[in-house]
Amino acid sequence: MVEFENVTRRYGAKLAVAGLDLRIPRGELFALLGPNGAGKTTAIKMLVGLLRPSTGTVKLCGYDVVRESRKANRLLGYVPDTPQLYEKLTGREFLLFIADMHALDCEHARQQITEQIASFELSSFVDDLTETYSHGMKQRLAFAAALIHEPSVLVIDEPLVGLDPRSVRLVKDLLRVKVAHGMTIFMSTHLLSVAEEISDRVGIVDQGRLRFLGTVGQLQNELSLHESSLEHLYLSLTATNDREIDSIRGMHSDDRQEAAASAPEVQP
C-alpha cells in the first residue's frame, strides 16, 4: 500500500532522506520514529505529494505519487501536524467542502459527515466557526475531514499533539478499528508510548537513514535490552557515541533496580 524505493531527498547540500526503502502492507499501523531533523516529515511530505524525491520512487496503492498524483490522492487521507482549516467556515461547512472536493454525492456526503461528527464527538462545536476552535478541536475536525472519503491509506504527522486525554484515547481506539477493517496507517510521532501501544511495526530514522524496521519485540532482540521500554530502545539506537549508550544502559539498569526495590517482600 505504501512503497519507498531507494528514495533520497536533498535540500541543497543537506541530505534529509537517504536511500529509504520501505514497504507497508494493507491493514498495518506503521509508526515512524526519530529525533528532530531525522527526516520523518520530509518522508511524509514526499508520500502525500507535497515534495518530490530527488531520486527514487514513492508509490501509494501502486500509483507513483509524482506521475499519477490524481489517482494516488483519491486513495489518501492526510492529517498534518498543524491543522489547516478555513476559519470563516463552520466545522460542518468545512466537512461539506471536503466532501465536495472528493466528489461525494449528496446522500453519501451527508452519511459520512454524520458518522465523522459522531466518531470524533464534534457535535457540541461543529456548527461554530473554526476560528473559535482550540488546537485539539481543530485536530479532531482535521481527522474527520481526512476520513470523510474513506481512504485506503491514512497518513498522520504527530497525530495526538494538543489533544486532551479523552480525545487521545478516542483517536487511538479509532485508528485500531480502522486498521482492523483493512486501512493502512502511516504515522510519525514523538510519543514513544503511543507507538509502543498501537503500532504493528516501527521504523526508526536518524540523520535521514532508516536504522531499524520491525516490531518492538524484534527491536528488543536486536539491541539485547530485554524487558526494556521502547524509550530505552529508541535512545540506544539513536545514541551518538559509546558514552551515551553506556548512560542509557545505566538508566535501564537503574529502572530495574528501582522496580525490584519497590516490589513487596515475599514472606517465606
Secondary structure as UniProt FT lines:
FT   STRAND          2..11
FT   TURN            12..13
FT   STRAND          14..24
FT   TURN            26..27
FT   STRAND          29..33
FT   TURN            36..37
FT   HELIX           40..47
FT   TURN            48..49
FT   STRAND          55..60
FT   TURN            61..62
FT   STRAND          63..64
FT   TURN            65..68
FT   HELIX           69..74
FT   STRAND          76..79
FT   TURN            87..88
FT   HELIX           91..101
FT   TURN            102..103
FT   HELIX           106..119
FT   TURN            120..121
FT   TURN            123..127
FT   HELIX           130..132
FT   HELIX           135..147
FT   TURN            148..149
FT   STRAND          153..157
FT   TURN            159..162
FT   HELIX           165..180
FT   TURN            181..182
FT   STRAND          184..188
FT   HELIX           192..198
FT   STRAND          201..206
FT   TURN            207..208
FT   STRAND          209..214
FT   HELIX           216..223
FT   TURN            226..227
FT   HELIX           230..237
FT   HELIX           242..262
//
